[in-house]
Amino acid sequence: MKISIVGVKERATAWEKHLRKLSIVKEVVITSNLQIEDNPDAVLLIDDSNDKLQRLLNSIKAGHHTYLISKLPTELSLLEKVYHVSEEAHVNVQFSHWPSLSESLNWIQQQVNKPNLIQIKKESVPRNYRVIDEEDFEHDWIDELALVIKWMGGNIHRYEVKPVKLGTMSLGLNLTLRYENSAVVSMQYLASSVKERHQRVFSNENIMADFNVIKQKVRLHKLNDLNRIAIQEKVFDPSDTAEWSVVQFIKSIQLGQPALFSPFDALQTARAVNKIKSLIQNN
């Protein structure tokens, strides 16, 4: 395969190292702008600009399987175009939603079949300990929401949204999502803490996974043959996530399967984000 990496050279070089390890990749081209004559088999588009979705659309229309490496976009109208155009062109698109692309979460999904409860607790320390960046605040809770939507789907029966605000300044968010099948998702996010905390719990009637995201440590609880709770622990290396995500992207192209976080997942997430934002404004 010939793969083009489009983006700033410093970031592109780091991704080139991951690609060079793969035997299927025969050629890697780093460029600031994709040219028609490059004719790659796939594109890694590293772009955090406001035009990233338009550039993604251009890559799709050119027939390139594309991995967009950026913060998760939520512009509904453009994501609808990305979804429909990629489907019509039979082009695979993957978004770099790191929680969904991590080996840790994919392992948990294999262990916990159809969770009926997901609990997420996250507390962040502001960068300068005083001012909360609105963009960072949104990115944090949207990332968690996208993980839920990817796993549980976007068919949410009821939203319960309560923001933590001082005037117009957002400090936190309490979110409960109720699904038609009685599954419940609960998320508490605080953006003004003195200590970082990040925990995700996934459970059904047979098993519970308690995931310390910061330490990348999973504690799996289930009943053994003696009807006692047995605990299994597993630790993951987050430094492998980028390379693993590239492998999964290429595998999706080879097998003709949707990417781990696809345009459909991004579109479903954007619809839920819009609904939650409207409820926040009405609180």
C-alpha positions as CSV (number, residue, x, y, z in Angstrom):
1,M,0.0,0.0,0.0
2,K,1.0,3.6,-0.7
3,I,-0.1,5.9,2.1
4,S,0.0,9.7,2.1
5,I,0.3,11.6,5.4
6,V,-1.1,15.1,5.1
7,G,-0.2,17.6,7.8
8,V,2.5,19.4,9.7
9,K,5.9,17.6,9.2
10,E,6.6,17.1,12.9
11,R,3.3,15.3,13.6
12,A,3.4,13.5,10.3
13,T,6.9,12.0,11.1
14,A,5.6,10.4,14.3
15,W,2.8,8.7,12.3
16,E,5.2,7.7,9.6
17,K,7.1,5.6,12.2
18,H,4.0,3.6,12.9
19,L,3.4,3.0,9.3
20,R,6.9,1.9,8.5
21,K,6.5,-1.1,10.9
22,L,3.7,-2.6,8.8
23,S,4.8,-5.0,6.1
24,I,1.8,-4.1,3.9
25,V,2.9,-0.5,3.6
26,K,5.4,-0.2,0.8
27,E,5.6,3.6,0.5
28,V,4.8,6.6,2.8
29,V,4.6,10.2,1.4
30,I,4.5,13.2,3.7
31,T,2.9,16.3,2.2
32,S,1.2,19.5,3.3
33,N,-1.4,19.3,0.6
34,L,-2.6,16.1,-1.2
35,Q,-2.1,16.2,-4.9
36,I,-4.1,14.2,-7.4
37,E,-0.9,12.7,-8.9
38,D,0.1,11.3,-5.5
39,N,-2.7,8.6,-6.0
40,P,-2.4,6.9,-2.6
41,D,-4.2,3.8,-1.4
42,A,-5.1,5.6,1.8
43,V,-4.6,9.0,3.5
44,L,-3.8,10.0,7.1
45,L,-5.2,13.5,7.4
46,I,-3.7,15.3,10.4
47,D,-5.8,18.4,10.7
48,D,-7.2,20.4,13.7
49,S,-8.2,23.4,11.6
50,N,-11.8,24.7,11.1
51,D,-11.7,23.3,7.6
52,K,-10.9,19.7,8.5
53,L,-14.3,18.3,7.5
54,Q,-14.2,20.0,4.1
55,R,-10.7,18.7,3.5
56,L,-11.9,15.2,4.6
57,L,-14.8,15.5,2.1
58,N,-12.3,16.5,-0.7
59,S,-10.2,13.4,0.1
60,I,-13.3,11.1,0.1
61,K,-14.5,12.6,-3.2
62,A,-11.1,11.8,-4.7
63,G,-11.7,8.2,-3.7
64,H,-9.2,8.0,-0.8
65,H,-9.8,5.9,2.3
66,T,-9.0,8.5,4.9
67,Y,-8.1,8.5,8.6
68,L,-8.9,12.0,10.1
69,I,-6.6,12.7,13.0
70,S,-8.1,15.6,15.0
71,K,-10.4,16.4,17.8
72,L,-13.8,14.8,17.2
73,P,-15.8,17.2,14.9
74,T,-19.5,17.7,15.7
75,E,-20.7,19.9,12.8
76,L,-23.9,18.1,12.0
77,S,-24.5,19.2,8.4
78,L,-20.9,18.5,7.3
79,L,-20.9,15.1,9.0
80,E,-24.1,14.2,7.2
81,K,-22.3,15.0,3.9
82,V,-19.2,13.0,5.0
83,Y,-21.4,10.0,5.9
84,H,-23.5,10.0,2.7
85,V,-20.5,10.7,0.3
86,S,-18.3,8.0,1.9
87,E,-21.2,5.5,1.7
88,E,-21.8,6.3,-2.0
89,A,-18.1,6.2,-2.8
90,H,-17.4,3.0,-0.8
91,V,-14.6,4.8,1.0
92,N,-13.6,3.9,4.5
93,V,-13.3,6.8,6.9
94,Q,-11.9,6.6,10.5
95,F,-12.0,9.3,13.1
96,S,-9.3,9.5,15.8
97,H,-11.7,9.1,18.8
98,W,-9.1,7.7,21.1
99,P,-11.4,6.1,23.7
100,S,-13.0,4.0,21.0
101,L,-9.6,3.2,19.3
102,S,-7.9,2.1,22.5
103,E,-7.0,-1.6,23.0
104,S,-8.3,-1.3,26.6
105,L,-11.8,-0.4,25.6
106,N,-11.9,-3.0,22.8
107,W,-10.8,-5.6,25.4
108,I,-13.5,-4.5,27.8
109,Q,-16.2,-4.7,25.0
110,Q,-15.2,-8.3,24.5
111,Q,-15.7,-9.1,28.2
112,V,-18.9,-7.2,28.9
113,N,-21.5,-8.1,26.5
114,K,-24.4,-5.6,26.2
115,P,-23.9,-3.5,29.4
116,N,-27.1,-2.4,31.1
117,L,-25.2,0.3,33.1
118,I,-22.3,2.6,32.2
119,Q,-21.0,5.0,34.8
120,I,-18.4,7.6,34.0
121,K,-16.8,9.9,36.5
122,K,-14.3,12.5,35.3
123,E,-12.6,15.4,37.1
124,S,-10.1,17.6,35.4
125,V,-7.6,20.2,36.6
126,P,-7.7,23.4,34.6
127,R,-4.5,24.1,32.8
128,N,-3.7,27.2,34.8
129,Y,-5.7,26.2,37.9
130,R,-8.1,29.1,37.5
131,V,-9.7,29.6,34.1
132,I,-11.6,26.8,32.4
133,D,-11.2,26.7,28.6
134,E,-14.6,26.3,27.0
135,E,-13.3,24.3,24.1
136,D,-11.4,21.8,26.4
137,F,-14.6,21.5,28.5
138,E,-16.7,20.5,25.5
139,H,-14.1,18.2,24.1
140,D,-13.9,16.3,27.4
141,W,-17.6,15.5,27.8
142,I,-18.1,15.0,24.1
143,D,-15.3,12.4,24.0
144,E,-17.1,10.4,26.8
145,L,-20.4,10.8,25.1
146,A,-19.0,9.5,21.8
147,L,-17.7,6.4,23.6
148,V,-21.2,5.7,24.9
149,I,-22.8,6.3,21.5
150,K,-20.3,4.1,19.7
151,W,-21.1,1.2,22.1
152,M,-24.7,1.7,23.0
153,G,-26.1,3.4,19.8
154,G,-27.8,6.8,19.3
155,N,-31.4,5.6,20.0
156,I,-31.7,7.4,23.3
157,H,-35.2,7.3,24.9
158,R,-34.6,10.1,27.5
159,Y,-32.0,12.7,28.2
160,E,-31.5,14.1,31.7
161,V,-29.1,17.0,31.6
162,K,-28.0,19.3,34.5
163,P,-25.0,21.6,34.0
164,V,-22.9,23.0,36.8
165,K,-22.7,26.8,36.1
166,L,-21.6,30.0,37.7
167,G,-23.3,32.7,35.6
168,T,-22.4,31.7,32.0
169,M,-19.3,29.8,33.0
170,S,-19.5,26.0,32.8
171,L,-17.9,24.1,35.6
172,G,-19.3,20.6,35.1
173,L,-22.1,18.4,33.7
174,N,-24.3,15.8,35.1
175,L,-25.8,13.6,32.3
176,T,-28.1,10.6,32.4
177,L,-29.1,8.8,29.2
178,R,-31.9,6.2,29.3
179,Y,-32.3,3.7,26.4
180,E,-35.4,1.8,25.2
181,N,-34.0,-1.5,26.5
182,S,-33.8,0.0,30.0
183,A,-30.0,0.4,29.8
184,V,-28.7,3.5,31.7
185,V,-25.7,5.7,31.1
186,S,-24.6,8.1,33.9
187,M,-21.9,10.7,33.5
188,Q,-20.6,13.2,36.1
189,Y,-17.9,15.6,34.8
190,L,-16.2,18.3,36.8
191,A,-13.8,20.6,35.0
192,S,-12.5,22.5,38.1
193,S,-10.9,19.9,40.4
194,V,-7.6,19.9,42.3
195,K,-6.8,16.3,41.2
196,E,-7.3,14.4,38.0
197,R,-9.8,11.5,38.2
198,H,-11.2,9.4,35.4
199,Q,-13.2,6.2,36.0
200,R,-15.5,4.2,33.7
201,V,-17.6,1.3,34.9
202,F,-19.4,-1.1,32.5
203,S,-21.7,-3.8,33.9
204,N,-24.5,-6.3,33.2
205,E,-26.0,-9.0,35.4
206,N,-22.9,-11.3,34.9
207,I,-19.9,-9.1,35.0
208,M,-18.5,-5.6,35.9
209,A,-15.5,-3.9,34.5
210,D,-14.0,-1.1,36.6
211,F,-11.6,0.9,34.4
212,N,-9.1,3.4,35.9
213,V,-8.5,5.4,32.7
214,I,-5.5,7.4,34.0
215,K,-3.6,4.2,35.1
216,Q,-5.1,2.2,32.2
217,K,-6.0,-0.5,34.6
218,V,-9.1,-2.7,34.4
219,R,-10.5,-4.7,37.3
220,L,-12.9,-7.3,36.0
221,H,-15.5,-8.7,38.6
222,K,-17.5,-11.8,37.9
223,L,-18.9,-14.8,39.8
224,N,-16.9,-18.0,39.9
225,D,-18.1,-21.6,40.2
226,L,-18.4,-21.2,44.0
227,N,-20.7,-18.2,43.5
228,R,-18.1,-15.9,44.9
229,I,-16.7,-12.7,43.2
230,A,-13.5,-13.3,41.4
231,I,-11.4,-10.3,40.3
232,Q,-9.1,-10.2,37.3
233,E,-6.8,-7.3,36.7
234,K,-5.3,-6.2,33.4
235,V,-3.1,-3.2,32.6
236,F,-2.7,-1.6,29.1
237,D,0.0,0.5,27.5
238,P,-1.7,3.7,26.1
239,S,1.5,4.5,24.0
240,D,0.4,1.7,21.7
241,T,-2.9,3.2,20.8
242,A,-1.9,5.3,17.8
243,E,-0.1,2.4,16.1
244,W,-2.9,0.0,16.9
245,S,-5.4,2.5,15.5
246,V,-3.5,2.6,12.1
247,V,-3.5,-1.2,12.0
248,Q,-7.3,-1.3,12.5
249,F,-7.8,1.4,9.9
250,I,-5.8,-0.6,7.3
251,K,-7.6,-3.8,8.3
252,S,-11.0,-2.2,7.8
253,I,-9.9,-1.3,4.2
254,Q,-8.7,-4.8,3.5
255,L,-11.8,-6.5,4.9
256,G,-14.3,-3.9,3.5
257,Q,-15.7,-3.3,7.0
258,P,-16.6,-0.1,8.8
259,A,-13.8,1.6,10.7
260,L,-13.7,1.4,14.5
261,F,-15.0,5.0,14.7
262,S,-16.8,5.6,11.5
263,P,-18.8,8.6,9.9
264,F,-22.0,6.9,11.2
265,D,-20.6,6.9,14.7
266,A,-19.5,10.6,14.4
267,L,-22.9,11.6,13.0
268,Q,-24.8,9.8,15.8
269,T,-22.6,11.5,18.3
270,A,-23.2,14.9,16.7
271,R,-26.9,14.5,16.9
272,A,-26.7,13.6,20.6
273,V,-24.4,16.6,21.2
274,N,-26.8,19.0,19.6
275,K,-29.7,17.6,21.7
276,I,-27.6,17.9,25.0
277,K,-26.4,21.5,24.1
278,S,-30.0,22.6,23.6
279,L,-31.0,21.1,26.9
280,I,-28.0,22.9,28.6
281,Q,-29.1,26.2,27.2
282,N,-32.6,25.7,28.5
283,N,-31.4,24.9,32.1
